[in-house]
Amino acid sequence: MKASAIFLAIPLLAACVEAPASPAVPAEATCSAESLQHLVGQPENAFDPTGLDEPVRVVHPDEAVTMDYNPGRLNVEIGADGMIAAIRCG
């Protein structure tokens, strides 16, 4: 009798479990990366963040960074050769 009660309770308990939330979709990029693509391949000092009205993060090789996504933040990635490897939002 107890075993059948347990088997009857399982579907009821499963109905109480909340469905996992769908992963957040990043918002559309809103930083100035598009207009700075001409700097890719240039030396790091070719990038001048003065006058930019957005958060800027310059990332060097093997440097730890947070994994949070901020569509308004400009990320400038520097390669091992000291050249700008990528410029993107996030």
Secondary structure, DSSP 4 states (H G I P E B T S, - for coil): -HHHHHHHHHHHHHHHSPPPPPPPPPPPP-SSGGGGGGGTTSBGGG---TT--S-EEEE-TT--------TT-EEEEEPTTSBEEEEEE-
